[in-house]
Amino acid sequence: MFHSAHEAAVKEALRVAEAQVYGQSLCRDLGNAAPNECTPEFLARTAKAEAEKLGAHAKIIEKDYIKENMGSFWSVAKGSVEDPYLVELSYFGAADKEAAPVVLVGKGITFDTGGISLKPGLNMDEMKFDMCGAATVISTFCAAVKLQLPINLIAIVATCENMPSGAANKPGDVVKV
């Protein structure tokens, strides 16, 4: 409880702070998750659940579409047993729903070994952080929606693993974009 001559301003500051803490906590929790927990599917489903909980729209594009239509993305993802996902989150808070949106794009490589071109083993455990761009985009989107900002906002996250296998992309491969 509080009392202030500026009660409306204090309430607004608390509302903004709550959204910032929510966004920062979501980003931190995604970034700190172990790579065996924060798989591409987990990241995609979490983004969808968080966005929908706030009243935003979420769409997840799955492996078959990616394989047929997104050659560069598929060339990275195909070396992993984990399926890739493309997540599109949308929020239309502007008075003009047709106004051009702000678009955020995040890289969500939940673990990046370098594929067939393996990275050095030193600090390999930190390759889980390659998804922090996606975590930042997801959490920024959700904080903006929580604040009900008067903007149209789209967030795009491509998420997969980059792992070595017999199916991994090889240096010099030609991919259909």
C-alpha positions in Angstrom: 0.0 0.0 0.0 1.1 3.5 -0.7 -0.2 7.0 -0.8 1.1 9.8 -2.9 0.0 13.0 -4.3 1.2 11.5 -7.6 -0.6 8.2 -7.2 -1.3 7.9 -11.0 2.3 8.4 -11.9 3.4 5.9 -9.2 1.0 3.3 -10.5 2.2 3.8 -14.0 5.8 3.4 -12.9 4.9 0.2 -11.2 3.1 -1.1 -14.2 6.1 -0.4 -16.4 8.5 -1.9 -13.9 6.4 -5.0 -13.6 6.5 -5.5 -17.4 10.3 -4.9 -17.5 10.9 -7.4 -14.7 8.6 -9.9 -16.5 10.5 -9.5 -19.7 14.0 -9.6 -18.1 13.1 -12.7 -16.1 11.7 -14.5 -19.1 14.9 -13.6 -21.1 17.2 -14.7 -18.2 15.3 -17.9 -17.6 15.4 -18.9 -21.3 19.1 -18.0 -21.6 20.1 -19.9 -18.4 18.1 -23.1 -19.3 20.2 -26.1 -19.9 20.5 -27.0 -23.6 18.9 -30.4 -23.1 15.8 -28.6 -21.7 15.8 -25.5 -23.9 15.4 -27.4 -27.2 14.0 -25.8 -30.3 10.6 -27.2 -29.5 10.7 -25.9 -25.9 11.7 -22.4 -27.1 9.0 -22.4 -29.8 6.3 -23.7 -27.4 7.3 -21.3 -24.6 7.2 -18.3 -27.0 3.7 -19.3 -28.2 2.4 -19.9 -24.6 3.8 -16.7 -23.2 2.5 -14.6 -26.2 -1.0 -16.2 -26.1 -1.2 -15.8 -22.3 -0.9 -12.0 -22.9 -3.5 -12.0 -25.7 -1.1 -11.9 -28.7 -1.3 -14.2 -31.7 1.3 -16.9 -32.2 2.0 -19.2 -35.1 4.6 -22.0 -35.2 5.9 -23.3 -38.6 7.2 -26.8 -38.4 9.9 -29.0 -40.1 8.1 -30.0 -43.3 7.4 -26.4 -44.4 11.0 -25.4 -43.4 12.5 -28.3 -45.3 10.6 -27.5 -48.5 10.7 -23.7 -48.4 13.7 -22.5 -46.3 16.8 -24.1 -47.7 19.4 -22.1 -45.7 17.6 -22.7 -42.4 17.1 -26.4 -43.2 20.8 -26.8 -44.1 21.7 -25.8 -40.5 18.9 -27.7 -38.8 19.1 -31.1 -40.7 22.1 -32.3 -38.7 20.1 -32.5 -35.5 17.6 -35.0 -34.2 15.7 -32.0 -32.9 13.2 -30.5 -35.3 13.5 -26.8 -36.3 10.7 -24.3 -35.8 9.9 -20.8 -37.1 7.9 -18.8 -34.6 5.8 -15.7 -35.6 4.3 -13.7 -32.8 2.0 -10.8 -33.6 0.4 -8.0 -31.7 -1.7 -5.1 -33.1 -1.9 -2.4 -30.5 -1.8 0.6 -32.8 -5.0 2.6 -33.5 -4.5 1.8 -37.2 -4.2 -2.0 -37.3 -2.9 -1.7 -40.9 0.0 0.5 -39.9 3.4 -0.9 -40.6 4.6 -3.0 -37.7 7.9 -2.9 -35.8 9.5 -6.2 -36.6 12.0 -8.0 -34.3 14.0 -11.0 -35.5 15.9 -13.3 -33.2 18.4 -16.2 -33.9 17.4 -19.2 -31.8 20.2 -21.7 -32.3 19.6 -23.6 -29.0 23.0 -25.3 -29.3 25.7 -24.5 -31.9 28.5 -27.0 -32.2 29.4 -25.6 -35.6 27.9 -28.6 -37.3 30.4 -30.6 -39.4 32.9 -27.7 -38.9 33.2 -28.3 -35.2 34.1 -25.4 -33.0 36.9 -25.9 -30.5 36.0 -27.8 -27.4 37.0 -25.0 -25.0 33.8 -23.2 -23.9 31.6 -25.5 -26.0 29.2 -25.6 -23.0 28.5 -21.9 -23.7 27.2 -22.6 -27.2 23.7 -22.8 -25.7 23.8 -19.0 -25.6 23.4 -18.8 -29.4 19.7 -18.7 -28.7 19.9 -15.5 -26.6 18.9 -13.3 -29.6 15.7 -15.3 -29.7 15.2 -15.0 -26.0 15.7 -11.3 -26.2 13.2 -10.9 -29.0 10.6 -13.2 -27.3 10.9 -11.4 -24.0 10.9 -7.9 -25.6 7.8 -8.8 -27.5 6.0 -10.1 -24.4 7.0 -7.1 -22.3 5.6 -4.7 -25.1 2.4 -6.7 -25.2 2.1 -6.7 -21.4 2.5 -2.9 -21.5 -0.2 -2.7 -24.3 2.1 -0.4 -26.3 0.2 1.5 -29.0 2.2 -0.2 -31.8 1.9 -3.1 -34.2 4.6 -5.6 -33.4 5.8 -8.8 -35.1 8.5 -11.1 -33.7 10.1 -13.8 -35.8 12.3 -16.4 -34.2 14.1 -19.2 -36.2 15.1 -22.0 -33.8 17.1 -25.2 -34.3 20.3 -26.9 -33.3 23.5 -26.9 -35.3 24.8 -30.4 -34.7 27.2 -32.8 -36.4 25.8 -35.9 -38.1 25.9 -37.7 -41.4 23.1 -35.3 -42.5 24.9 -32.1 -41.5 25.6 -29.3 -44.0 29.1 -29.7 -45.4 31.4 -26.8 -46.3 30.8 -26.1 -50.0 27.3 -27.5 -50.1 24.9 -25.6 -52.4 21.5 -25.0 -50.8 18.3 -23.9 -52.4 17.1 -20.8 -50.7 
